[in-house]
Structure formats: structure tokens, C-alpha cells
């Protein structure tokens, strides 16, 4: 069984840029990342959790670009998870986030390999799990939620203007 083939993104639709999304097969997802990021310092660590999880987690980062403290802390948090079963990254997020009572999460879920690479190039880490068609990105700020996946394909004045409009729309709504 080869599983589901790589398809169009369902939730993070973008006109410019690639039109592929993560699938449930983590090896295909790692392939999507590696084909876009031909950097010899791109590291993927396999982390086995306790319990009956679907499979190991994969911690991805760029050595020399990502702060080693962030990598160590994420590795520590992942290894500290002690539940019977982790079946999706949304569930895992609840176990590794800093403050479960905050309105703004410091973790982002994305189905897009290009968006994952964008965050890795900014020094974040990504976590992938077998059976989950998403990547968990950490740490992120509030502004990561204002940033659209297609912003990276526009020149900076247009992307910045679009983000400014989103912020003003949010403030108007509130």
C-alpha cells in the first residue's frame, strides 16, 4: 500500500508557489522538505516516544542557523511526553506548549512544505509524525499567524502591505 499521493493543499491555498501538501506518509513529507532545502546542514532527528504512538517523531532544523537552545528544549519536551498514544500533532502541541491558557499559541501547524522550509530558514524547528499530513513549527510569534503562505512569493512591499491590511482588519474586528 503506497498510501495517499501528494495533492493540493486543502486549508492553506495559495495561487503562487508550489501546489503540493504533506500527506500521511512521513517519508514522503521528508522527501518534500529535502527536495526544497538542499542544505547539508539540514538535520532530521528520529525521536521515539513512550507509549503506543503510531511511529517516531521527526525533529527537523538547520544546524548552525537554528539556536541550539531551541533544539535542545524541543528535544527535551518531546522526550518528556508520556502518554499512551499520540495520534496527531494537534494533540502533541498541547503537551509541549509553554502555557496552555494563552490565547496566542507559540506553535503553528502547517500542511505546506514550502511554508515549513520558510520557518526553518528563519530558525524555527519542525516536528513531523507518521500518519499526520502536517508539520508542527515552533517557536513562532503572533505575526506568524498574520503571515499568509503566499506572502513569500510576492515582493516585500506587496507582502508587507498585505500583512498590514490583515493587522488593521483584525484590529477593526476587535
Helices and strands as residue ranges (DSSP letters): H 26-36, E 42-47, E 57-62, H 68-80, H 89-96, E 107-110, H 113-121, E 125-129, E 135-138, H 142-146, G 149-153, H 156-173
